[in-house]
Amino acid sequence: MSFLNTQSIGGFRVHSSVLSTTIRKNTCCAAPSRSLPLLSVCRPATHFSSTRDFPTGPGQQRRWKKTKSSVSFDDLLHGSNFRPAKPSQRNEIKAGPIDTSVTSFEHVKDTSYIVRAPHLFEPGTLEGLSKNDLQQPVESEEIQKAKRTRKVSSVRLESLSQGLIDLDKSESSITNVTPFTPEPQEPSDGSTKNLHQGLISLEPLEFEDESPSYPTVVMQARKNMQKFENCVVITRVGGFYELYFDHADEFGPPLGLKVSQKKTNAGPMRIAADTIRQAGFPFHQLDRYLKILVQDLNRNVAISEEYPNDVSAKVKSGGLMHDRRVSRIITPGTLIDENFMDPLSNNYVLAIHIEDGALTPSTSDLNHDTSVGLAWLDLSTGQFFTQKVPLTEIPSFLARVSPREIVLDQKLEAHNHILGVFGDDRQLIAYAEVPDVRPIEEWSAMLESPVPPSAAGHFTEQEIAAGSCLLYYIGTRLQGSDLKLQPPVRQLDLMGIDKNTMRALEIKKTIREDNFSGSLLHTVRRTATKGGARLLENWLGAYLEEQEKIVLSNDLNSFPVNFSGQSLRERITTLLKRSHDSHRLLQKFAFGRGDADDLLALATTIHATRDLAELLAQEGYGDPCVQALLGRVVLEDPMFLAESITAAIDEDGLIQQHRMEDTESGEMQALAEAVVASEGTSEDMSTLRKTSRKKTPNSIREYYNQENEAWTMKTTATPTLRRLHKRLNDFAAKKAALETSLCERLGVASLTLRFTPGLGHICHVKGRDINLSIPEARTISSSKSTKSLHHPEWSALGQEIDQCRTHIRAEEQRLFYTLREQSITNLVKLRRNAAVLDEIDLACSFAILAEERGWTRPILNTGSTHKIIGGRHPTVEGGLEEGGRSFISNDCIVGDVDRAWMITGPNMAGKSTFLRQNALITILAQVGSYVPAQYAELGIVDHIFSRVGSADDLYRDQSTFMVEMLESAAILENATSRSFVIMDEIGRGTTPADGIAVAFACLHHLYHVNKCRTLFATHFHALADLISEYHMEDVGFYCTDVEEDESRDGVFRYRYKLRQGINKHSHALKVAKLAGLPKEAIEVARQVLKKM
C-alpha cells in the first residue's frame, strides 16, 4: 500500500512517496496474527514537478488514477530500520507562498525505483538549491521511467484534504486516511502555514479474505443468486440454461440433471470455493423443467436471460458480448403462457389484507368479525377481482377460488398464528414488503382501461389495500414487463357456500380420492371452449343470488332448445370449436409474447365470432336474451385486424413448419452439439442423447425448407418482402448454376452445395470423388466416403444468401410486431367478444346436457319454497347408468307446508344421497343450469350449509365429535331464513343419550331461531317424541325402508323411495351381514339386541 504526503513549496508540488508493505496472508510466514502493523521507511523519497515546467499539450491530458503499489522485502534498502516514524526524522522543508490557482498531483505507479536509487533522495539533497535549480528536475533513468507511467489531473489545492492520502480505497480516487489536527506553526513569509509533515501512526490493518474470481458468466449468475436468494436462478448461456453452485447440488438430481464440477485457477490458492458446480439443459426444454420446479416443487424460479451489450456496455464490461439479467420471476401463481398450465382452470394469485387492529398474539384472541380485503387475479387471462369478507369466511373463500399462491404483507410474517384462520389446507404463502397503499387511480398503468370514477367509489379501503399489495407483488415478479389487466370487478350478489359444504357435496373433487372424475363439475361439463370451461368452474363456486341474472341465464340456456332444437345447437357448437382461447391469447400479446400461430388463432376466432353472431341474429327472431348478447359484440375493428392477419401470414408456411416439428428435435440437438463443441467438454457431449438420421426430402419445397426455413409471412405481404423474395429466388438460380459449373470445371460429378450449422457453406463430395484434387477449395472435414470443402465462390454466394434471409426475417419480425400491436389496440373489444363466446358456450353446454340426461328447466322465485318432483342425484345417476342400473327418484317439498323434514331409515338406504341431491339441484338452478328433476320450483337461497359425513382432525387435536360440533356451531350461527341446510346424523360421535340431546338442540334452533329450510337425517327415533313434546308442528317425518324376502331367510333389498312416517328399525345387523361380518359376531349382536 502506498501513501502520498503532500507539501507545497513555492508553486511547486513536493510528493513524498512513503512506502509501506502490505503482506499477503499466504506469504507471511512469521507473523501468527492476521494483521500487520503499518511501518514506515525512515527515508522519505521526494521528487518535484511544476505545472509551469511540465505543461500538458493537446492530446496529452494527464489524469489522476488510483493505483495500488506493493513491494517485497527484497526491494527494500539493506539495513533499513522499520519502525514508526518520529517527528524528529521528518524532513522539515520551508514552504514558500502557495499557488492556489492550479495545482497538480502525480503518482508514480512503479515505486520500486525509489528504494533502488537512494542517492537521488539522500538527506540534504535539496539544500542549497535555488528556485531556478528546482525548475530543472533530475533527469535520471528512473525519473524518466516514472514520467512515462504517471498520470496527472489538475485540481485546486484548497478543495483537497491535507495530510496523508490513501490511494488504495475503492470509494474514491483520493481520500483522507486519518484526520488530524496540525501542530501550531509559525507562518512562513507571513502568508501561509506549513502543512503537517510526516506519517501518522495507524492501527493495524486486518487482512480481508479474497473471494475467488470466477469466469464472468459465473460471476453474473452468482450475483443474481445473491440478489434473488429466495429463487432458483436459471441462467441462459448460449443454447443452454445453467444452474450453479448450491442450486445445482439441490435441484440437479430432482430435475434428472447431471451435476458436473469444474476447477478454476481463481484465488491465491486452490480451495474448495474454486470448484464450480453446475447443471444445465437445452433452452427449448425450459417448460419441462419449469413444471417440475414451479408446479411440482412449488419453487420460485428467476429466469436470467442474455441481453446483447452495445458498444459502450462492451467497453464497461471488458468486451463481454452479453449481459445476463433476471427478466422474470416465475411463481406458482404468476404463470402466463407456460405449456404445463391447466387450460380448463384459472391460475389465481390472491392477496389478503388484514387490518393491524385484527392482529393479536394468538388465534383465539382474533376478532373474527373483522372484515378483510381480498384481491385475486389470473395473469394468463387478465381477470381481476376484489371482495370484502369477514375473517371467518376466508377458508370458504379459499375453497371456492382455489388460489395457487397467497400474498400477505411482510408485517404478518411475525404473526404466524394468523395462518390458522386459513383452514387446514396446505397453502403456498408469499410475503411482500409493500411500501404504501396506492389509490385505485394509480392502477391505470397496469390496466387495459382506467377504473371509472363511478365504480372506483364502491371499492372499500380493505379491497384497495389488497389490490395494491397484489399489483406490487406482480410488478416485482415480472421485473418491469408490461401488464394489461382487466379493470377490477367486485364480487357481489353471490350465494355463499362454506368449505365443508364444497367438500361434502363433491362439487369440484371427490371426498375419498380427491379426483376430478366423479365430481359435479365433471358431470355437467359439456363446454366446447376452454374459456367456457373456466367460466363453468367459476360459476359453480360463485352462485348467483339475484333473480334477474338467474332468469336471464335460464332464458339463454333454453334458447337453443326452444327454437331450432338439435340442428341449431350443433351449428353453434361447430362454430365454438373453431374459436380459440382468446383470453390467454390476448394476454400473451399484452406481455409481448406469442407467435404467428397465435395471430392466426386470433383471426380464426374473430371470424367464428362473426359467423356465430350472424347465425344467432337469423335464428333468434328478436329474442331478448339473444339481442342482449349480440349488443355486446363489436366486430368492425376486430374484423379489420383479422383481415390484416390473414393477408400477411402464410398459413401454408406454418403448416410446413409443423410438419417439420418431427425433425426439430434433431435440429435442436445439432445446435446443442455445436454449442458443446465450442464451449463444453467431452463429458458434456456424452450427456447429449443420440438422434436418428433425418429423413430424405420428398420434394423441392421440402428440401428448400429443410435446408433453410419455412417463412411465416406471405411473399406479397409487403413491398419489401416481395423484393427480398425475388432476390432470394435469383440467388437460388445462381446457386444451381454454380453447382453445375463447379461439377463441370472440377470434374466432380457428386459435388453438391450445402449449408450446415457447424461448417457453414460447404461443397459436399462423396464416393470416389473424394480422392480428386481440388486446389481451388480447402478441405475442412472428411470421412471414408465423404469430404467437405470450402470454395470461395460458394462461400461468397452463400454470404449473400444469408444476408438476404436475414433481411427477410427482420421484415417478417417487423410485420409481426405491427400485427401484435394492432391486437393490443383492440384488446378491450376482443375481450368483450371472448366473454360473450364463453357465455354462449356455457348456455349451449347446459342445453346439450339437458337433452342427454332428461333434465328440466327450474322455476325460481323469491319465496321460501323448495318443491322438487322426481329429483335425482346428478353424479350418482350417471354412475348407476354406467353399471346398467337406474336411479330411484324422490320428491321433496319443504319450505311452504313443512319448514323442515326429519328423515329416518336403515343404513345404506339413500338418506345421505337424498340430502345431497336436493342441495345440488339448488346449486345448479342458481347457476342457470337445467336440473335433474321432472319439476323444480325453488326459492332463491343466500347460503347452503351442509353437515354430512364424519372425520377427525388429529393434526389439530380434534376428535370426530369435536369436528362435528364445530361445523354444527357454524351453521347455527350463520344460517338465515333464506338459507338451505342439510344435516346428517348429528350426535353419533358420543353416547346415545348425549347424542339425542345435541341432535334435538340443533333441530330446535334451526326451527325456532334460524327458521330456514332444513333436511335433517338421523337414527335417533326418540327425536320424534321430543318434536311432538315441543310442539314443532311444521316438521315433516319421512323415511326409507328395506323389503325382506319371506321365502328366503335373511334376504332383503333396499327401498330407496321415501314414504311418510318414521322408521324405528335401522336394520344394522342386515348391513353388517351384507358387509361380511362373521356369523358368530352377528349372532352375538342379535342376542344382545334382544336383551336391550
TORVO-795539 format. One record per residue (C-alpha): residue in one letter; z, x, y. Coordinates in steps of 0.05 Angstrom, whole numbers, plus 5000, padded with zeros to 4 digits. Layout:
REM TORVO-795539
AZXY;...
This chain:
REM TORVO-795539
M500050005000;S498250285069;F501450145135;L498850285205;N503350505262;T500050395329;Q501250785392;S497650745459;I496051395494;G492351365560;G486950875539;F486351175470;R488850905406;V493051325360;H493551085288;S498951395246;S496751245175;V503251295136;L502451275062;S506950925014;T505850864940;T505350234900;I506450394827;R503449914776;K508449704723;N504149984667;T504150684698;C511350724719;C514951044661;A521351294692;A523850714732;P527350194689;S527249684745;R521249264761;S521949434835;L520650084871;P523750264939;L518850374995;L518451115011;S515151475068;V512052155077;C515452585129;R508852805159;P505252235192;A497752335195;T494852175263;H487652155289;F484551875351;S478651475373;S476451195440;T472650575459;R469250975514;D467151555469;F465151145409;P461250545436;T458350035388;G451049935397;P446649345378;G446949215304;Q452949675296;Q458449185308;R464849435276;R469648925246;W476848985224;K477348885149;K483548835108;T483649365053;K488449605001;S489350344992;S493250664936;V494551384919;S497351724858;F502752254856;D497552784842;D494352654910;L500852784949;L502653444982;H506153934937;G513453944954;S513253334998;N520053035009;F520152284995;R525851945029;P526851415082;A524351645149;K529451855201;P528851755275;S529252505286;Q523052605243;R518552125283;N513152415329;E515152295400;I508752255439;K508852085511;A504351495526;G500351415589;P498250765621;I495850245572;D488750005580;T489449255565;S482149085576;V479349265508;T482949595451;S480249735382;F483449855316;E480550235259;H482850325188;V480150855140;K479150585070;D479651255036;T486251555060;S486852075006;Y483652605052;I489852565096;V494152885044;R488753355020;A487553645091;P494453715121;H492154255170;L488853715212;F495453365225;E500553905228;P506253815277;G504454095345;T497053985337;L497053515397;E501053985441;G497254295499;L491253835493;S488453555557;K485152885566;N478253195560;D480353545496;L482752885468;Q475952585481;Q472953085432;P475852895364;V475853395308;E469353325270;S471553555202;E468153325138;E473952875122;I473752535190;Q466252435185;K467352105118;A472551655149;K467951465206;R462651265157;T467250805119;R471350505176;K470449815206;V472249645278;S473448995315;S475448905387;V481648525406;R486448505465;L492648925454;E497448435486;S495447905436;L497648335377;S504548445347;Q507449125357;G510449565303;L508649635230;I502449265207;D501849065134;L494549105112;D495748815042;K497648105058;S492547585038;E494547075090;S491547435150;S487848075167;I493548355209;T500748125201;N507248405226;V511248645167;T518248645196;P520148405264;F524548895301;T527849005368;P525249635404;E530350145426;P531450165501;Q526850705531;E525350935600;P518650725629;S513151235624;D509651385690;G513350795719;S508450305688;T509850135615;K514850255559;N513650675498;L512350305434;H517450355378;Q515550965335;G516151105261;L517450675199;I522450115189;S526150145123;L524449545079;E527649215019;P524849404950;L518449044932;E518148624870;F512248724823;E508048104811;D505147944743;E497647964748;S494247374712;P488147564673;S481447494708;Y477347044662;P469946924669;T468146484728;V466445864685;V473145914650;M476846014716;Q473545384743;A475744994682;R482745274686;K483245074759;N481244364742;M486344354685;Q491844544734;K489544024785;F488843454735;E494643634690;N495242934660;C488042914637;V483843234582;V478843644622;I471843684593;T467344194628;R459844184628;V456844864612;G449344834604;G447744384545;F454944314522;Y461644024543;E467344504531;L474944454523;Y479145074537;F485945344521;D491344824504;H486344254507;A482044584455;D488044704410;E490743994416;F484443574416;G479444014379;P481943824309;P482343064323;L475343084350;G472843474290;L471044084332;K472044804311;V476545184358;S473945894370;Q477546484402;K474146994445;K477147634472;T476547844545;N477848514578;A481548194635;G488248454659;P491549144657;M492649094582;R490448644525;I495448094520;A495547414486;A493447064551;D486947454550;T484547054489;I480146464509;R480645874461;Q475045374467;A471644804431;G465344434451;F460043924433;P452843774456;F452443394521;H448642804491;Q454542654445;L459342524503;D460241784489;R462141924417;Y467942384436;L470041964495;K471041374448;I475941794407;L479642064467;V479841444511;Q479540854464;D483041134402;L487941634431;N489041284498;R487941924537;N485442024608;V479242464609;A476842854670;I469443004668;S467643644703;E460143664718;E455544214742;Y453244194815;P447844684837;N450145154892;D445945214955;V444545894987;S450945925027;A455145694967;K451946224923;V453946754973;K461146504977;S461746454901;G458747144888;G451946904865;L454446344819;M448945844804;H453445234794;D460044964818;R464044534769;R467943964798;V471143354768;S466542774782;R470442224748;I476942084711;I475841614653;T481741194630;P482140604581;G481940114639;T476440434682;L470540434635;I463840274668;D457840324621;E460240714561;N456840524496;F463340414459;M465639844504;D466239154474;P460438764505;L463638084489;S470338224522;N472538424592;N475739114602;Y481138964653;V485739434691;L491739084721;A496339274778;I503338954784;H507238964849;I514738844845;E518738804909;D524239314920;G529438754922;A528038574849;L529539284824;T536439324792;P539939844748;S538839434684;T534338884657;S540038384651;D541138424726;L533938274745;N532637674787;H527737314741;D525836814795;T522737384836;S515337294848;V510837894832;G503738034855;L498238144804;A491338414815;W486438574760;L479038754756;D473538954708;L469739564733;S464039424686;T462538744717;G465838804786;Q470138174776;F476538194817;F482437704813;T489337624841;Q495237174825;K502537084843;V507236924785;P514736924770;L517437544738;T518937174673;E511636974664;I508937684661;P508937704583;S504937054581;F500037314633;L499037964594;A497637574531;R492337164568;V488737724605;S489738284554;P489038874603;R487239554575;E491539914627;I497239724674;V498340074740;L505140094773;D507740414837;Q510541104828;K517440884851;L518040434790;E517841024743;A525341134755;H526640414732;N524340444660;H528239824643;I523139414682;L518239534625;G522539084581;V520238494622;F513038614598;G514738404527;D514638754461;D507238904460;R505239624470;Q502139714538;L498840324569;I502440454635;A499840894692;Y503641054755;A500241134823;E503441424885;V500740914934;P501341125007;D501540475046;V499239765033;R492239675061;P490838995092;I485538575059;E480738705118;E480439445098;W478039285027;S470939145052;A468539855038;M469639744964;L466939024961;E459938764959;S461638305018;P467838225062;V473037705045;P472037115092;P477737045143;S479036325120;A480136575048;A483937205068;G489636795097;H491136485029;F492937134995;T500437264991;E503737925011;Q505138074938;E497837974918;I495438414976;A500338964956;A498038934883;G490738934904;S491839524950;C495239914894;L489539754846;L484039954894;Y487640604909;Y488340764836;I480940604823;G478941054881;T482741644852;R479541544783;L472441504810;Q473242124854;G469541824914;S463941454877;D461040834910;L464440194889;K461639484898;L466638984872;Q466138234879;P470837944931;P477737784901;V478837084874;R485636764869;Q487236454801;L489835754815;D489935074782;L490435344711;M494135044653;G499835504632;I500735764562;D506036254542;K505436864499;N508736554438;T504035954440;M497936404445;R500236754383;A502536144344;L496035764358;E491836374339;I487436284400;K484536994402;K487337324340;T490637104275;I498137194265;R498237564200;E492338044201;D491438054277;N484037944265;F478837614308;S475837254248;G479636604236;S481836514308;L479935934354;L475336384395;H471636594332;T470835864311;V467935584376;R463636164399;R456235984397;T454036334461;A447336674467;T449137184522;K454437704529;G456637424596;G457436734565;A461837024510;R466437364561;L466836724602;L468836324540;E474436824525;N476936774596;W476836014596;L480735984530;G486136394564;A486036034631;Y485235294620;L483134824676;E488134354706;E484033994759;Q480833354733;E474533414775;K472834104748;I474133894677;V469833264684;L464133674715;S464534164658;N464333604606;D458433284642;L454633934639;N456234014565;S453733324549;F447133414587;P443333774532;V445333234482;N444332604523;F437432744549;S432833144504;G437233304445;Q435733884400;S429034054430;L431934194498;R437734594470;E433135034431;R428735174491;I434835334534;T437635794480;T430936154475;L430836294550;L438036514549;K436637014493;R431237314537;S436337484591;H440838094591;D447838254614;S446438214688;H453738324709;R454239004676;L447039194694;L448339074768;Q455039434767;K451640024734;F446640044791;A452239984842;F455240624813;G448640994818;R447440964744;G442240624700;D435240794678;A428340474675;D430240054614;D435839744655;L431039564711;L426239244662;A432038854632;L433938604701;A426738394715;T426438024649;T433037664666;I430337444733;H424037154701;A428336794649;T432636504705;R426436244739;D423735924676;L430535624660;A431235334729;E424335014724;L425934724655;L432434414679;A429034134741;Q423733804698;E428533524645;G434533374688;Y431732754723;G436432854782;D442832924740;P448533114789;C451333684746;V444433984737;Q442933934811;A449534274827;L447634854783;L440534924810;G443234914881;R446935564867;V440735934841;V436936384890;L430136624867;E425936834927;D428337554938;P430137684865;M423037474844;F420037974893;L424538504862;A422438314792;E415038354810;S416139044841;I419539284778;T414239034730;A408739314775;A411840004775;I415040124707;D410540274648;E413339854592;D408640164541;G411140844561;L418340624549;I416440344481;Q413341014464;Q419741354486;H423840904440;R419141074382;M420541804396;E428041694393;D427841854319;T425742564337;E430042604399;S435842884360;G431243444338;E429543584410;M436843594429;Q438044054371;A432644524396;L435744524465;A442644664435;E439745244395;A436445524457;V442945494496;V446945804439;A441746354431;S442346544504;E449846424515;G453246374448;T454446784385;S452246754314;E458646364298;D456645834348;M449745794317;S452645684248;T456245054273;L449744704292;R447044254238;K440244364209;T434743874226;S428643654188;R421643844209;K418343374258;K413042904233;T405743044246;P402942634304;N398142084284;S394242014350;I392342384412;R397241964453;E402942124405;Y401142854407;Y401042844483;N407842514487;Q410742954433;E408943584469;N410743324538;E414042654550;A412441924560;W412141724633;T416541154655;M412340944715;K405340684714;T399941174738;T397940674791;A404940534817;T404040954880;P398141344910;T401841984897;L402641834823;R395341644819;R393242314849;L398042714806;H396042384741;K388642504757;R390343234768;L394243264703;N388242974665;D383943514696;F388844034671;A388543734601;A380943824602;K381744544626;K386644664570;A381744414518;A376144834548;L380545454550;E382745364478;T375445314455;S373545914498;L379246344471;C377446174399;E370246394410;R371747014452;L377347284409;G374347054343;V380846704323;A379046034294;S386245804283;L388445934354;T391845334388;L395045284457;R402145024453;F408644974492;T415645084462;P422245044499;G424345734475;L417846124482;G414145754536;H406545714537;I404046074475;C397846184435;H399445994363;V395646354307;K396346244233;G393446444166;R389047054161;D388147084236;I395047374247;N392348054226;L386948054280;S388048494341;I388248124407;P389048644462;E388948124517;A395247784491;R402348014479;T405847834414;I412647524423;S414347274353;S411347284285;S412647094213;K408947184147;S404046634163;T404246524239;K404246904303;S405846704375;L402747064434;H402747034509;H395847024540;P395247104616;E390046554624;W394046034586;S400546254620;A397446154689;L394445474670;G401045274637;Q404845424701;E400144964740;I401144414687;D408644494691;Q408444454766;C404343814763;R409143504713;T414943684758;H411743334817;I410442714774;R417742704752;A420042774824;E415642204847;E417941764789;Q425141914806;R423941734879;L420741074859;F426340924811;Y431541044865;T427740574911;L427740014859;R435040124845;E436740074919;Q432839424922;S437039164864;I443439334901;T440738984963;N440138344922;L446938454889;V450337824914;K444537364896;L443537664828;R450937604811;R450936874831;N444936744787;A448337114729;A454536664737;V450136044732;L446936314668;D453736434638;E455935714652;I449335434624;D450235864562;L457335634552;A455534894561;C449734964513;S454135304461;F459134734464;A453534234453;I450934634393;L458034664364;A458933914373;E452333784337;E454134254280;R461234014268;G461033284289;W465733374349;T466332864405;R466932874480;P474132744503;I476332274558;L481132584607;N485632254659;T491832394700;G496431974656;S501332184602;T497431924542;H495532334481;K491131894437;I487332254381;I483731854327;G481332234267;G483632914294;R482333554254;H484434274259;P478234664285;T479435314246;V482635034182;E476934534175;G471835094175;G475735504124;L476234904077;E468834754082;E467135464062;G471235343999;G467934673984;R473834254006;S474633724060;F479733654114;I484233034118;S484232774189;N490232454223;D491532034284;C496532204338;I498531704393;V504231974435;G506031914507;D505031174520;V508930774469;D512631354436;R514631934481;A516032374420;W514532384346;M519332644293;I515432864232;T518632974164;G515833134095;P515533654040;N513634374049;M506234544048;A504433814065;G501033964131;K506533844183;S505234514220;T497734424216;F498433734248;L502534014305;R497734584318;Q491334164315;N493833694370;A495434284415;L488634604402;I485033944416;T488533924483;I486434634500;L479134504481;A478933874522;Q481434214584;V476634794575;G471034294579;S469034314506;Y468033774454;V473833654407;P474433564331;A476132824330;Q472832144327;Y476031934392;A480332314442;E483632064506;L488232574538;G492432624600;I491733294634;V497533754618;D500334304661;H503334734605;I503134774529;F509335024494;S509935204420;R515835394376;V512435474308;G513735984254;S519436474244;A520137204256;D525437714273;D525338284322;L529138854292;Y527039334346;R530638924399;D536338764351;Q534538024348;S535137604285;T530437044265;F535236524292;M536136914357;V528636944368;E528136204353;M533536044404;L530436484458;E523736134451;S527135444450;A531035614513;A524735804550;I521535134531;L527534714552;E527935084619;N520535054638;A517534414608;T515833854656;S513833124647;R506533344645;S507633864590;F505833824517;V511034114468;I510634244393;M516934484356;D517234624282;E523734664241;I528634844295;G535435074268;R533235314199;G535836014211;T543135814207;T547735344167;P545334624157;A550834334200;D549534814257;G542034734248;I542333974253;A546634034316;V541934524350;A535634144329;F538233484356;A540533804421;C533434074433;L530133404418;H535333034461;H533933504520;L526333424514;Y527132664511;H532132554568;V531233154614;N524133434606;K521132754589;C514833074561;R510232914503;T513333224441;L511633314368;F517933514330;A517533714256;T523933804216;H527133794147;F533733534174;H533432794155;A540232674188;L536732724255;A534032014246;D541131734245;L543032134307;I536931884344;S538831174330;E546031304348;Y544031594416;H539131014430;M532831434435;E528230834423;D521831184445;V521831664387;G516931514331;F518031714258;Y512231954216;C511932344151;T507632654097;D508932594022;V506832813952;E503832393897;E506332523827;D502332423763;E506832003718;S502632153656;R503932893663;D510833163676;G511433593739;V504233493761;F503333273834;R498733313893;Y499933303968;R498232714011;Y496533024078;K495432344110;L501132164157;R504631494150;Q510031174190;G517131274165;I522031824143;N521232234081;K528032464058;H525432874000;S522933574015;H520633693943;A522634423949;L523134523874;K515934303865;V513634813916;A517935343882;K514735183815;L507835203847;A509435893875;G511136143805;L518736173806;P521536283735;K523135663695;E530335883686;A531335943761;I528235263773;E532734943721;V538935253754;A536634983821;R535634283792;Q542734273763;V545734503829;L541733983867;K544433423822;K551533633835;M550433643910;
